[in-house]
Amino acid sequence: MRAIGLDLGTKRIGVAVSDSDGRLAMPIEVLVRTGDREGEHRAVAALVAEWEAEVVVVGVPYSLDGSVGPMAKTMIAEADQLATRLSVPVQTHDERLTTATAEKQLREQEMSGEDRRKVVDKVAASVMLQAWLEGRAGGEPT
């Protein structure tokens, strides 16, 4: 099952996709927020069609204690909006610390700060999607 993972930020949307077997997540794109939510969601729908995805997974930044803070509420609301626009199911997954993990991976590759900023969102989406894929494979609830 091919899945698309989204790291919804206020300025950018990181996008990752899984292989067709649903085992490995790969970062693919960063969409820049334009303020046109409908246009942004059309861009996501186009990626779903292009990659023939069967599910979209939206990362939700829960608080470290697991509670739902203001940003998590915003992302859940946007995931709900996407679900009404897309022809595939939209699920949410905990994305706590995915950006920090992505930053660490990119620093370990000795990538410059400017280059990291260009890709960190899609790498974070990939980290989140990989965790979702592994949770599915292990039978854990998503």
N, C-alpha and C positions, 0 to 999 in steps of 0.2 A: 504494500500500500504506500503510494507516494504521498508525502505530507509537506505542507509549506508551514514554516514557522515565522512568526512576526514578533519583532521587538518594537513595540509602539512607543516612540518617544515623542516629546513635544516638538522637536525640530526635524527628526528623521525617523524613518521606519526601516529597521533592519530586516532583511528577508533571507531566509535559508530554505533549502529544499532537501528532502531525503532522496535516497536512491529508490528505485522502483520496488525494491524488497522491503523498504521501511527499516533499514538497519543503520544507515550512515547519513548524518546530516552534513550539508555543505553550504557555506555562505555563498549567496549569489548576487545580492544587490542591496543598495541603500536608496530608498525613495526619500526625497527631500519634501518635508511638509510645506504645503503652499498656502494653507488656510482654506483650501477648497476640499472639504471632507469628502464630498461626493466624487470629486475627481481622483482623490487619493484612493478611495475604495474601488473606483473603476480600474485603477492601475493594479490594485491587488487582484481584482477579478480577472484581469488580463493575464497576470502571472499564473493564477490558478488554471486557467484554460491552457496557456502555453506549456506548462509543466504537467498537465493532466493530473493535477492533484486530486486526491479523494477526501482530504481533510485539511483544515487550516487550524493551526495551534497558535494561540495568542498568549504571549507571556504576560503574567500578572505580577507586579512587584509588591508582594505581600510584605508587611513589616517583619523585622527579624523575629518578633515574638509570634508571628503567624496571623496577626490581625489584619483586617482590611482597612488600610488608610485611604486618604484622599486620592492618591495617584492610582492605587489599585482599583478603587471605585470607578475612576475615569477610564481605565483600561478595560474593565469588565463591561462598562456601558458601551465602549467602542466595539468590543467583541460582539456584543448583542446587536449593534447596528450592522456590523459586517455579516452576521448570521442571516439577517433579513435580505441582504443583497446577493449573497453567494449561493451557488447551487450545490455546495458541499457543506457538510457539518463544520461548525466552528467550535473548538474546544479551548479551554484555558489551561494554563500550566504555570506553576510557581516558577518565577524567574529570579528569585532572590540571588544576588551576588553574581549573576551571569555577566554583567558588564565588567565587574572586577576580575572575573576569571578570564574574560576575553582580553582585557588590558594586560594581564599578566602573561598570557600566551604570546601576545604581540611584542611585549617588551623582551621576552625570552628570545624572540626572533631578531632582536636588536633593530626593531623598526622605529623610525624617528617619530616624534610626537605628532607632527603634521600628518604623516602617512597613517599613523594609528587612528587619528580622528576620522579619516576618510573611510575606514573599514570596520571600526570597533562595533558599530551597530549590527552589521550583518554577521560578524563573528559571534556577538552576544546572542543573536537569533539562532545561530547554529548550535551554540552551547545549550540553550534552552530546548531546542528541538531534539538534540541528541539525548538529553535527559528524559524527555517525553517518550522517545522511541525505546529507550532502555527500560523505562517504567512499564511500557506496554509489553515488551518481551518478557519481563519478569512477572507479569501478571498483577502489577501494582495498579491501584486506581489512579486515573489521571485527572 
